[in-house]
């Protein structure tokens, strides 16, 4: 039997260590103090049950991905149509005060729809993490039944924080790179665009109040930065709350612990 190399678990690492900002894996999750009592005989019915669970999890993960991408695409299409409408209305009205009012209402609507899209996409990230954790547990069961398959697995058969994050590739340990990567994800991109829309809305409102152009630009920049900081803070808090509900039953520190299935 080939034993996989032990990997550090959340319990073995310092909480101050920067974490990779993958879909929703920030801050880690707890490890169950007592390992579950599992007895596998290697019967075909056990393998069938694990494979059925695996197929169901893959279907769930696919639905989560599709919903996140669809919701993001819907918002960006709405945003593009809104800007196109403003580009057509502006010259027709001579950029009158009425046009400014229409622009404010349109941008406010885009901002609200963007916030709703961000909330759903960010929530889908939590569903994605829970699904990957469950897939790792199924992989652990397969290794318990057939220990010989361990060298052929790309990802580890454990459900602790560090093992689950390996499903998304090598994790960066830099805080700046983590934030940049987070902004490049679906939820991060939507959140960034929502922040820009909020800044644009603030600038247009400032112009409607007859403030100087320079002041309106400054207000817009501050509004965008402030909204982005609020988005990041909310996202981090949501990740921590989500991970608080997760737990590791089969951490890498305990190994597979199954040995050879009984005859």
Buried (B, 14 or more C-beta within 10 A) or exposed (E): EEEBEBBBBBBBEEEEEBBBBBBBBBBBBBBEEEEEEEEBEBEEEBBEEBEEBBEEBEEBBEEBBEBBEEBBEEBBEBBEEBBEEBEEBBEEEEEEEEBBEBBBEBBBBBBEBBBEBBBBBBBBBBBBBBBBBBBBBBBBBBBBBBBEEBEEEEBBBBBBBBBBBBBBEEBBEEEEBBEEBBBEBBBBBBBBBBBBBBBBBBBBBBBBEEBEEEEBBBBBEEBBEBBBEEBBEBBBEBBBEBBEEBBBBBBBBBBBEBEEBEE
